Amino acid sequence: MANKFKNLSFLGLFLVIGGISYLTFDKLTPANSFNLSTNSPSDNNNVAEKKDNKQTGVINFSGPKTQSCPLNGLKYTTDEEKIWSARRPLAVMIENHAEARPQSGLQNADIVYEAIAEGGITRFMGVFYCGIVDGSTNTYDIGPVRSARTYFLDLASEYSDYPLYAHVGGANCSAPKDPVTGKQSGPCTTNKKAQAIEQISNYGWNNKGTWGDLSQFSLSYKVCRREPDRLGDTRATEHTMYCSTKELWNTAANRGLTNLTQINNQSWDKNYQSWNFSQADSVSANPSTPTFSFDFWTGYKEYSVTWNYDKNSNSYLRSNGGQPHIDFNTQKQISTKNVVVEYVKETRSIDEHGHLLYGVIGNGTGYLFENGNKTDITWTKKNRTSRTVFKDSAGKEVKFVPGQIWIEILPTSSVVRYEDTKQS
C-alpha cells in the first residue's frame, strides 16, 4: 500500500511539473513562432507563406495604395495604415559584424542609418513603421540586435517625443574591475559624452508613462531571445539576439506608448517634420551615377559598401564587404530607392574604452543618390530633437523618391568613389 501511495505521489508531481512547463512555454513563446532552423511555417489561416525564401507569415493586403507613409512617402493600403497609425516608429540597433550577416529585417525598415560603432565596425539603426506591416508576424523577425550609442540616440530622437528604441545594453559609465572580486571599482572611466545608457535615462525614456527604452535586459523571452543556430551554423553569443517587432510594439503599448503618449494624450508626430517625397520614381535610361562605393575607415574592407543601380527596379542594390548584402528574411539582396551620404565630424577614442563620437548635430555636406543620379547636398540638424534637413546646392529641400531611404554617416575624411558618366 505504501508503494502504491508513493507511486501516486510521483505521478501527481509529474503532472504538476508538466502543467507548469506547458503554461510557461505557452505564455513566453509567441503564438505563431516557428523553428527558425527548419523554417517550418506558422499554422495561421490569416497569413500566407513565401515558399521561395525564409520569410514566413507574410500578410497580403489588397486594395488601392492611396495612403502615404509619413517616414518615406511610399504608398500603402488603408488597412495597412490602420495598423501603423495605432503605434509610433520603432528604432532598432542592428549589428554589422561579419558574423552577424545576413541580418534579418533591414529590407522592411522605412529608413536605415549606418555609422561606425567601434573599431571600424559599422552598425545600423533601422526605423520601422509602415514597411514592416506586411513583412513580419510575431516571430523573431529582426536582428541581431546590439548595443546603444549616443549619436544614434540623437537620430532616434527625431521620431517621437519619446521614441521606441530597441537595443541590448550600451555604452555606460564603467570602471575597472577588481582582479579579486571581479566587481567594478574606482572612478568611472567612460567619457560622459559616450554614456548612452545614462543619456537614455536623462531623456526620460525610462520613466513611468514615457518608457520608450526597449533594452533587451528589461524584456521577456517572448520579446527577444538568443538564437545561436538561426543562420544554420553556430555563432558567438553576442551575435545571436533577435526580437519580435510585434512584441516590441505590444510592450510599448502596455507601457502607455501607442501612437499617443498617454500621460499627456499627445500624438508622437505632433512636432514631427516629414521630408519631401515629390521626386518621381522614374527609371533612368542613362544614369549618371550607376555605381558608387566607399570605405568608412581605410583598410576595413569587410565593411566597405558598394551601391549598384538596377534599372529593372529603379533602385540601388547594396553590397557589403565585396559581397551582395542579403536580408535573411527575404533571402534577397538589399535594395533601396534613396541613398544619402552624410559627412560628419568624427572623434576617435575619447576614452580608454575606445568610444567614438559622430557629430550628427550641426551641419555639413554630402550626396543624394536616386534614380541613378547624384545630387550634391547639405544637411543641418539644430539640436537633438530637431529633424535633419537635406537641401540641394540651390538651398531647396531635396525631393526623395517614395520608398526606403538609407543614410550613410561617414567621417569627413572618407572618399566616395563614383564615375559621373555625364561629365566623362
Helices and strands as residue ranges (DSSP letters): H 2-28, E 67-68, E 75-76, H 78-84, E 90-95, G 98-100, G 106-108, E 111-118, E 121-128, H 150-156, G 157-159, E 164-167, G 192-194, H 196-202, E 213-215, G 216-218, E 224-226, G 237-239, E 241-243, H 245-254, E 260-261, E 266-267, E 291-294, G 301-303, E 305-310, E 315-320, E 323-324, E 326-327, E 332-333, E 335-336, E 338-344, E 346-347, E 357-358, E 362-370, E 373-381, E 389-392, E 405-411, E 416-418
